[in-house]
Structures are given as structure tokens and as C-alpha cells.
Amino acid sequence: MQKVLDVMTKIGHLDERAMQTAQARQDTLTKPAGSLGRLEELSVRVAGITGNPLPKIVYKVILTMAADHGVVAEGVSAYPQKVTPQMVYNFLRGGAAINVLARHVGARVVVVDMGVAADLEPHPALVDKKIAYGTQNMATGPAMTREEAIRALEAGIEIVEEQLARGMDILATGDMGIGNTTPSSAIVAAITGRPAAEVTGRGTGIDDTQLKKKIAIIEQVLEVNRPDPEDPLDVLAKVGGLEIGGLTGAILAGAAHRIPVVIDGFISGAAAVLAIKLCPKVQDFLIASHCSVEIGHQIVLQHVGLKPLMNMDLRLGEGTGAALGIGIVEASLKILAEMTTFAEAGVAEKKGEADASRSAAHR
């Protein structure tokens, strides 16, 4: 646990001076002030996260963490558990949606075995952090021990530190695990106090009958385990998942190292809820890439106070929405760095803004 505590003590605040400098430059670029909307806001936010008024993104990392869930025995998913290792191999071969989108934005995908219920063949691109062969069936008892939950957090921290050594300017979160919307819904219900029905969606595409059963199972999970909403480790251990714990640790570590952390969908959102509960300052370092079709994700975003960059009706996971989000973040920073100012371009400014720009330039 000491590793987790050490990381949390390193998490600071946004760098206001860097943000002011970035905003001052935005105000002198050849466009009406604010005309690029959230692209402008995003570039200023990243300046605050990194402490650099002209941040650049060279090394982009997508962490796709995989694990299995004992609760699938209750029939909460449309797919069998064997799909988890099959998809991990697909990631490693470069044939999944996340691989395509990562190539599109120039990111490297780091595939992590946090708790797949199978022995995976060694692969140079696979990071082995397996804590267990999936979680226990949380419909009948805790998903994992508190010690396993802590190990999951620590594994996420370790992976970020390993990737920093290779070069990392932005971090995106992703997941793979058949049945993992069920623990995500349980986590969000436990911490926000919302009823299971309000945070539970169709996951991989279950029908109405299966959805009713899934909601009932999550209600049972919460009744059986009674997670303490004020103790995020208790919530993770009792109703969470190993990949969710790993992502929580990665989010904490990214914030500690002043790396922008682009959050993917509902599962990553549940990890963000846990991370912010552990250390509220984390929120400043997070960027919500999109709002998932999963109804619980809307509640997650409201709870953590993040506005998504996109609404594309995505619900795949893997880090796909976060990969697209990386592209938007990078575009915002290129606008900040590469556009010319009114003075450089010899373009007249709006009346009243020229004097303000000259004043800012001399400050």
C-alpha cells in the first residue's frame, strides 16, 4: 500500500502560470477569441496539467488491461468468458479496433494481463501482471481480497512507471474483460448511491430479459457485499475487477507524473471514480474522451465533473474512444503551437483586442 500512498502524495494541482501563458497566446492567434471553442480550452488545460505553456505530444500510450470476472457465471454477458483471452491475442496480433485506431493516432498499445482466466502464451507485447485467474463470483461474496485490490493498484502504477521510461506524453485507458460492465455498474452504484437500474446497461448487447436479470444480480451483489462507499479499496475488493484496479492505479500514477490521462468509456470511468475517491486532486488531470452508450457512463461523468470531448455512441471499450480523444488533444496543442499570431501574420485584430494583445506581449 505504501506505493499507492507515495504516488498520491505526489499529485499536485494545475499549473496556473502555464495556463495563463497558454491562454495569452491563444488570445493572439489569427482567429476570433474563443472561436475554436473547446479546442482552445483543452490546450490550456493540458498546459496546466503538464506545467508547460506549449506542451507537445510525441509518445502516446494506450493501456488496455484485461481480466475476467467470476460473476459471468450468473449469465450477465452475451459472450462466453473464453472471448477475453481470444481478444487479448487479437490485440497482440494488431487486428482489433484499438490497434487500428492506435495506428491512426500514432499510439502504442500496451496490453496487460491483470487477471485473465487462462494461461496466456508469452508475447513480447504482453505485460504479465496477473494477480488471479479472474475474480470470484461477487454475487455470492467478495470479488477479491483487499490485498489483491491493493496489488492491482500497484500493478497499474508500475506499468505507468515502466512506460514513462520508454517515453510517454499522454496516457489513455482501455479495458477487455467479458462481464466487466457488471462490476463497473456495482462500483458506480456503491459510490454514487444511485440505484442499480440507473447505472446498468446492456454491455455486449444483452436483451431485455437479460438486462432485468443483470440489474437483479447487481442489486444482489451490493446486498451480499455491502461495500463501504467511503472506502474505495473496499468497493474495489468487494465488487470490482482486477483490470479496473489496474486502471485506477494507472490513473493515479499518470496524475502524479503530470501526464494527461484520457479516459475511455464506462469501465475506465468506474476506475476514474475510484481514483478520484482515493485522491480528489486526480480530477484535474483527467480528460473524458467520450460519453458511452452505457447509461451508467453519463452518471460517471456527472459525478466526476468531466465533459466528454465526443458523443459517438461508442460502447466497445478497449480504449477506442480514448484513442480518438488523443487525436483531439493533439490537434488542440498543434493549434496552440503552430498557428501564427496576428502580429506575425500581419492580420488586423478586432478593435480593442489589439491593445490588449500588445499589453499582454509586454507583460
N, C-alpha and C positions, 0 to 999 in steps of 0.2 A: 504493500500500500504506500510505502514511502515514495516510490517512483511517481505515483499519481499525485501525492501531496506536493512533491517538489515541482512538478510541472504546473500545477495550479497556482503555486506561489509566483511563478514567472509570468503569468498572464497579466498584462497591463491594460492600458486604455488607448484609444485612438490618439494619434499624434496631431494635436490641433494646429501646430505651426505648419506641418506639412500640408494639412488640408487647406489652410488659409492661402498658402503659396500656390497650391494647385488650383484653387478657386480663382485666385487673382489672374492666373494665366488663362483659365477658361474664359474669363470676362474680357480678355483682349484678343481672342481668336476671331477669325473672319466669319462671323455669324451673329445674328441677334442673340443677346444674352438669354440663355436658357432654352434656345430653340432645339437643342439636341436632347432636351428632357432628361430622362433617367440615365442616358449615356454620360452626361456631364456629372450627375450626382454620383454615379458609380465610380468614375475615375477619381473623384475627390475622396470617396470612401476608401478606395484602395490605397490612395496616398496616405490616409490616416492609419490604415492597417499596417502598412509596410514602414511608415516613417520616412518615405521617400516622396518628395513632391512631384517627381517624374518617374513613377515606377515602370519597370519593364518586365514582361513575362517571357522568359526563354524556356525554362524547364517546367513542363506541365505534367502532373501526375494524377492518375485516377486510381484510387484504391478500390478494388472490387473484392469484398470479403464474402466468403462462402461458409455456410454452416447448415446443419439440419436441425429439425425440430420434432421432438417426441410427440407433440400434440397432433401431428398429422394422423396419428392412429385413430383420432376422433372423426376423421372424414371432413376436415376443414378446407381441403385443397382439391382442385380439379385434376391435379397431376400427381403421379406417384413419387415417392422420395428418391428413387433412382435417377430422376432427372437432374438433381443437384450435381452429382459427380459428372454426369454426361455433359452438362453445361459448362462445368469447370474445364473439361477437356476441350470443349468448343472455344472457350476463351483462350486457352493456351495455343490452339491452332490458329487463332486470329479470325474465326468465322462468325462471331456473334455481333449483334448490333453495336455493343460497346466498342468492339475492335474497329468497326467501320467508322464510327463517329470519332473515336480517338485518333485514328489516322487522319481524318478530315481536319481536326484542330491541332494536329501535331503533338499529341499527348502520349505518354507511355502508360499502359495499363499494368498495374501490379495486382496479380491475382493471389489471394491469400486464403489458405485453408485454415479457418478458425475452428471448425468442428464438423466437417463433412462426415457422414455416417458410412464411410468406406475408406479403404486404404488406397490413396491416390498414388499413381506411379510418379517417381521423381521426375521433375522437369526443371530446366534452368530458369524458367519464367514463373515457377510456382514457389511462393513463400509458405513454408510449413510452420504454422503456429498452432497446430491442432491441440486443443485443450481437452476435448472429449469427442466421442463419436455421436455428435448431436446432443441436444438437451434431453432431459427426462420429459415425460408427459405431464405438463403442468396442469392438466385437468384433474390430476389425482395428487399432486404435490409440487414442490418447488422445481422449477426448470433446471436449476443448477445450485451448487453451494455458493455461499458468499465468497469463498476462496477462489472458486472458478470465475466468478464475476470480476474479481479484482485482477486475476490473471488475464482475463480478456481485455480489460482496460490497459494493463501494462503491455500486452502484445501490440495493441494499437499504437501506443506511444513509441515502442521500439521500432515499429515499421516506419513511422514518420521520421525518426532519427536516422534510420538506415537510408531512407530516400533523400533526406537532406544532404547526406554525404555524397550522393550521386548528382545532386543538383535538383532543387525544387523551388519554383517561384510561386506556384499556385497548386492547391490540393483540392481534388474533387472526390466525393464519396460515392460508393456504389455497393451493391449487395447481390447475393444469389443464395437462395435457400427456400426450397419448397415449403410452404406453410408459414413463411415469416411475416406475412401481414397479420397473422393472429397474435403473436407476441407484441407486435408493434401496436395493434389496437389495445391490447391489455395494458401496455406501458402508458399510452396516452390517456386511457380511461382512468388509470390509477393516479396519475399525476395531476390531470386537469379536473378530475371529479365528474367528467361527462359520462352519461350512460353508455354502455357498450354499443347500443344500437346507433348512437350518433357518431361513433368513430370506427365503425366496422363496414368495410366494403366488400366487393366481390373478388378481390385478389386476382387470381389467374383466370377468372371467368366462371365462377360458380353460379348456379341457377337460384331461383327464389327460395326453394325448399332448403338448399344447402346453406344459403345466406342466413335463414332463420336458425338453422342448426348451429352455424358458426357463432352467431350472436349469443345463443344459449350457452355454448361452450365457453365463450369469453366471460360471460356472467358467472359461470361455474368456476372458472379459473380464479377470478377475483374473490369469490366467496371462499373457496378452499384455501387460498394462499394469504389473503388479506395483506397485501403489500403496503408498507408504510409510505404514504405519498411524500413525506418529508425526508425520506432516506432513499435517494436514487439507487444506491447499491442494493438495498433490499428489494426495490422494484425490479431491477435488472436480474437479480438472482432468482427471484420467485416467478416472474412472468416474462422474462426477456429471452434473448438469444445470444449465442456466442459471437456471431458476426455483428450484432447490434452493440455488444460490449466493446468489440474491437474498434468499431467506428466511433464510439463515444470517446475512447482513448485517443484515437487519431485526431478527432476534432479538438480535444484539449491540447494536444501537442502542437497542432497547427497554429492555434491561437497563441500558445506560449512562444512560438518562434516567429510571430508576426507574419504568418503566411495567410493569404486569403483562402478561406475554406468554402468551396462551392458545394452546397448541399443538394443532393438529388431529390428523390421522392419521399414516399411515406416511411419507408424503413429507415432511411438516413434521417428523416425528420424526427422519428422517435429517438434516435441516437442524439440528435441535437437537443431535444427536450431534456434528456438525461444529463448531457454535458452542461447545459445552462443551469440546471438544478444543482449540479455539483459546484459550478462556478459561474455566477451570473455575468461576469465580465466577458465570457466567451461570445455572447451575442454580438458584440461589436465586430467580431472577426468573421462572421458568417454571411454568406450571400446565398439566398434561396434561388435556385436556378429556375424552378417551375412549380406550378400547382398541379398535383396529380389528380387523376380522376377519382382516386380513393377518397371517400368523403372525410376520412379522418385527417387527411393531409391539410385540408382547409383549416381545421381546428388547430392542428400543429402550428401552422403559420401564424394564425391569430394569437395563439398562446405565447409564441416566442417573439412576436412583433417583427416579423420579416415579410417584405413584399416581394413576391416572385417576379423574376425577370420575364417569364413566359407563361402562357396558358395554352398548351398544345395537346391537351387530352392524353398525355402520356401516362402509362401505368406499368411499364416494363421493369423498371429498376435497372440494375447492373451499373448504374452511373450514366445512363444515356442522356437524361435531362441535364445532368451536371456537365457532361462533355459539351453540349450545346451552350451551356452557360459560360464555360471557359471562353468560347469564341466571342461571346458578347462582352465579357470582361476585357479580353484582349483588344477588341475593337474600340472600347471606350478609352483605353490607355493610349492607343495609337492616335486617336483624335486629339488627346491632350498633348502628345509629344510631337506629332508630325504636322498638324495644321499650322499655317502661318498666322501671325498676329496682323492686326490692321496696319500697324506701322511698317512691318516687314513687307506686306503686300502692296502698300501704297493705296489702301482702300479707306475711304472716308467712313468714320464711325457715326452712329446715331448721335444726334445733337445731345449734348450733356454727358455722353459716355466718354467722349474723347478726353475731356478734362479729368474725369475720374480715372481713366486709364493712365494718363500721364502722371497723375498723383500717385497711383499705385506703383508705377515703374520707378519712382524716385524714393519710395519708402524702403 
